[in-house]
Amino acid sequence: QVQLAESGGGLVQAGGSLRLSCAASGRTSSRYAVGWFRQAPGKEREFVASISWSGPPTHYADSVKGRFTISRDNAKNTAYLEMNSLKLEDTAVYYCAASTTALRTEAQARWSKSYAYWGQGTQVTVSS
């Protein structure tokens, strides 16, 4: 079992930045890929970014490419999502997820059902 806890969400003005963290505990000796997803009110959960155990490859949703950066520090069992140039439409609850199964394709990395472990989410609100 891997337990995940997100932090770093909050209220930020459009154009601002936030860095989300995802701290893993439990069976962290296992190699796991990490994905970030988000869910806005009234919308389905959507893929944001993913990173494999070793770092690359990373994948991003088109809507965040060039603005968001996913990274991880395996020594700290923590993954990050650096979010810059935030837009109103980035407002959502952000979830990190972990997969102890190797994600061999980009399609797998983007699919929420590839991830067995999920955090509780952290709210990001972008204001005008």
C-alpha positions in Angstrom: 0.0 0.0 0.0 1.1 3.5 -0.8 -0.4 6.5 1.0 -0.3 9.8 -0.7 -0.8 13.3 0.7 -1.0 16.4 -1.4 -0.2 19.9 -0.2 0.5 23.4 -1.6 -2.9 24.3 -2.9 -4.5 27.6 -2.3 -5.8 30.8 -3.8 -3.7 32.6 -6.4 -4.3 35.4 -8.9 -4.3 34.7 -12.6 -0.7 34.7 -13.9 0.6 33.5 -10.5 2.4 30.3 -9.5 1.9 27.5 -7.1 3.9 24.4 -6.3 2.0 21.3 -5.3 3.7 18.5 -3.4 2.7 14.8 -3.1 4.3 13.0 -0.3 4.2 9.2 -0.3 4.4 6.9 2.6 3.9 3.2 3.2 5.4 0.8 0.6 7.6 3.5 -0.8 10.4 0.9 -1.5 8.4 0.0 -4.5 9.0 1.8 -7.7 6.0 3.8 -8.7 5.0 6.2 -11.4 3.2 9.4 -10.3 0.4 11.2 -12.0 -1.4 14.4 -11.3 -5.1 14.8 -12.2 -7.6 17.5 -11.5 -11.3 17.8 -11.3 -13.2 21.1 -11.7 -16.8 21.5 -10.4 -19.2 19.8 -12.7 -16.5 18.2 -14.8 -14.8 14.8 -15.0 -11.4 14.2 -13.6 -8.7 14.9 -16.2 -5.1 14.1 -16.6 -2.6 16.8 -16.0 0.9 15.3 -15.9 2.8 12.1 -15.2 6.4 11.1 -14.4 7.9 7.6 -14.3 10.0 6.3 -11.4 13.3 7.4 -12.9 12.1 10.7 -14.1 11.7 10.8 -17.9 9.5 10.3 -19.7 7.1 12.9 -18.5 3.7 13.6 -20.1 1.5 16.7 -20.0 -2.0 17.6 -21.0 -2.0 20.0 -23.8 -3.8 22.6 -21.7 -0.8 22.8 -19.2 2.1 22.1 -21.5 4.7 24.8 -21.2 3.2 26.1 -17.9 3.4 23.2 -15.6 6.4 21.0 -14.7 6.2 17.7 -12.9 9.2 16.4 -11.0 10.1 14.0 -8.2 12.7 13.5 -5.4 12.8 9.8 -4.7 15.0 10.3 -1.7 12.2 12.3 -0.2 9.4 10.1 -1.6 7.8 13.3 -2.9 6.6 14.4 -6.3 5.9 18.0 -7.3 3.8 19.9 -9.7 5.1 23.4 -10.4 2.3 25.5 -11.9 3.1 28.8 -13.6 1.1 31.4 -15.5 -2.0 30.1 -13.9 -5.4 30.7 -15.6 -8.9 30.8 -14.3 -9.6 27.5 -16.0 -6.9 25.8 -13.8 -9.2 26.1 -10.8 -9.8 22.5 -9.6 -9.1 20.0 -7.0 -5.7 18.5 -7.8 -5.0 14.8 -7.0 -1.8 12.9 -7.1 -1.9 9.2 -7.9 0.7 6.4 -7.9 1.0 3.3 -9.9 3.3 0.4 -8.8 2.7 -1.2 -12.2 5.0 0.0 -14.9 3.2 2.4 -17.3 4.7 1.4 -20.6 2.8 3.8 -22.9 1.7 7.4 -22.8 -1.9 6.3 -23.0 -1.5 4.2 -19.9 0.1 7.2 -18.1 -2.8 9.4 -19.0 -5.5 6.9 -17.9 -6.7 7.4 -14.4 -7.5 3.7 -13.9 -3.8 2.9 -14.4 -3.2 4.3 -10.9 -4.2 2.3 -7.8 -3.3 4.8 -5.1 -4.8 8.3 -4.8 -4.4 11.2 -2.4 -7.3 13.2 -1.0 -6.7 16.2 -3.2 -5.8 19.8 -2.7 -7.9 22.8 -3.9 -6.4 25.3 -6.3 -8.4 28.4 -7.0 -7.3 31.0 -9.5 -8.9 34.4 -9.3 -9.0 37.2 -11.7 
